Amino acid sequence: MAFFEQLGKKISDAGQGVAKSSRNAMDIAKLNSAISDKKKQIAQGFSALGEKYYLLHKDDVEEALAPIVGDINALYAEIHDFEEQIKTIRGVVKCPNCGADIPLNAAFCSSCGAPAPLSEKPVEAVPEGARECPNCHKLMSAENKFCTSCGTKLDE
């Protein structure tokens, strides 16, 4: 009978050791998860700190940070160019008064009623051997008597 009691005690001790190891592993996993969460919060804090620093000091940046601020300024300039390209594709401009999008051909802003900025179409020289339709402004051959785009009779 002593043999079975010793065997039972060994099995019981082994089971308790496995349970303790499992609890330890679970506790370590919880602590590692908490550490990971805190590191994410720190990274978010550094990001917010960097953005705040940039906004406060972008015009009087320290020499050591100048390359980073220069890169950020260049990225903002690229974003601005992309936004302008999107406006051109959409055929809108920003209202100088309220910032709303206004169609290029609108005379006034539909949000605040302010006069729309005048759209200035760059003047391009008409290539030699071509002429511009006075109605739709399409370029065509100088020999054409009528516009092939809108049908307007062209001056001789």
C-alpha positions in Angstrom: 0.0 0.0 0.0 2.9 2.4 0.7 3.9 2.1 -2.9 0.5 3.4 -4.1 0.6 6.2 -1.5 4.1 7.3 -2.7 2.9 7.1 -6.3 -0.2 9.2 -5.5 2.0 11.8 -3.8 4.4 12.0 -6.7 1.5 12.4 -9.2 -0.1 15.0 -6.9 3.2 16.9 -6.6 3.7 16.8 -10.4 0.2 18.0 -11.0 0.8 20.9 -8.6 4.0 21.8 -10.4 2.3 21.8 -13.8 -0.5 24.0 -12.4 2.0 26.4 -11.0 4.0 26.5 -14.2 0.7 27.2 -16.1 -0.2 30.0 -13.7 3.3 31.5 -14.1 3.1 31.3 -17.9 -0.3 33.0 -17.8 0.9 35.7 -15.5 3.9 36.3 -17.6 1.7 36.6 -20.8 -0.5 39.1 -19.0 2.5 41.2 -18.0 4.0 41.0 -21.5 0.7 42.2 -22.9 0.6 45.1 -20.4 4.1 46.0 -21.3 3.2 46.0 -25.0 0.2 48.2 -24.4 2.3 50.7 -22.4 4.9 50.8 -25.2 2.2 51.6 -27.7 1.0 54.4 -25.5 4.5 55.7 -25.3 4.9 55.6 -29.1 1.6 57.5 -29.4 2.9 60.1 -26.9 6.1 60.5 -28.8 4.2 61.0 -32.0 2.0 63.6 -30.4 5.0 65.3 -28.9 6.8 65.4 -32.2 3.8 66.8 -34.0 3.3 69.4 -31.3 7.0 70.3 -31.5 6.8 70.6 -35.3 3.8 72.9 -35.2 5.4 75.1 -32.5 9.0 75.2 -34.0 8.7 74.5 -37.7 10.0 78.1 -38.5 12.8 78.2 -35.8 13.9 74.6 -35.8 17.1 73.4 -34.0 20.0 72.5 -36.3 20.0 68.8 -35.3 16.3 68.5 -36.2 16.4 70.6 -39.4 16.7 67.6 -41.8 13.6 65.9 -40.3 11.6 69.1 -40.3 12.7 69.7 -43.9 11.5 66.3 -44.9 8.1 66.9 -43.2 7.8 70.3 -44.9 8.5 68.6 -48.3 5.8 66.0 -47.6 3.3 68.7 -46.7 4.1 70.5 -50.0 3.6 67.2 -51.9 0.3 66.7 -50.2 -0.8 70.3 -51.1 0.2 69.6 -54.8 -1.9 66.4 -54.8 -4.9 68.2 -53.3 -4.6 70.9 -55.9 -4.5 68.2 -58.6 -7.7 66.7 -57.1 -9.4 70.1 -57.2 -8.4 70.5 -60.8 -9.8 67.1 -61.7 -13.0 67.8 -59.8 -13.2 71.3 -61.4 -13.4 73.2 -58.1 -11.6 75.9 -56.3 -11.6 76.9 -52.6 -13.8 79.8 -51.5 -11.3 82.5 -50.2 -13.9 83.4 -47.5 -15.2 80.2 -46.0 -13.0 77.4 -47.6 -15.9 75.6 -49.3 -15.4 74.0 -52.7 -16.8 76.1 -55.5 -17.3 74.9 -59.1 -14.8 76.7 -61.5 -17.6 78.3 -63.4 -19.5 79.7 -60.4 -19.6 83.4 -59.8 -20.4 83.1 -56.0 -19.9 80.6 -53.2 -23.0 78.5 -52.5 -22.0 78.3 -48.8 -21.4 81.9 -47.9 -22.3 84.0 -51.0 -18.8 85.5 -51.4 -17.6 86.2 -54.9 -15.8 83.2 -56.3 -12.1 83.7 -57.3 -11.6 84.4 -61.0 -10.3 81.3 -62.7 -7.3 82.4 -64.7 -6.7 80.1 -67.7 -3.1 80.4 -68.8 -2.8 82.0 -72.2 -1.1 79.6 -74.6 0.2 80.6 -77.9 -1.6 79.1 -80.9 0.9 76.9 -82.8 1.7 77.9 -86.3 -0.6 76.3 -88.9 -3.5 76.1 -86.4 -6.3 78.3 -85.2 -8.5 78.4 -82.1 -12.3 78.2 -82.2 -13.7 81.5 -80.7 -16.6 79.5 -79.2 -15.1 76.4 -77.6 -11.4 77.3 -77.8 -10.3 74.0 -79.4 -7.3 74.1 -81.7 -7.6 72.9 -85.2 -6.0 73.2 -88.6 -5.9 76.7 -90.1 -7.6 75.4 -93.3 -10.8 74.4 -91.4 -13.8 76.7 -92.1 -15.9 75.2 -89.3 -14.9 74.0 -85.8 -14.8 70.2 -85.8 -15.7 70.2 -82.1 -18.7 72.6 -81.8 -19.5 73.5 -85.5 -19.0 77.2 -85.2 -18.1 79.0 -88.4 -14.5 80.2 -88.2 -13.5 83.7 -89.3 -11.4 83.9 -92.5 
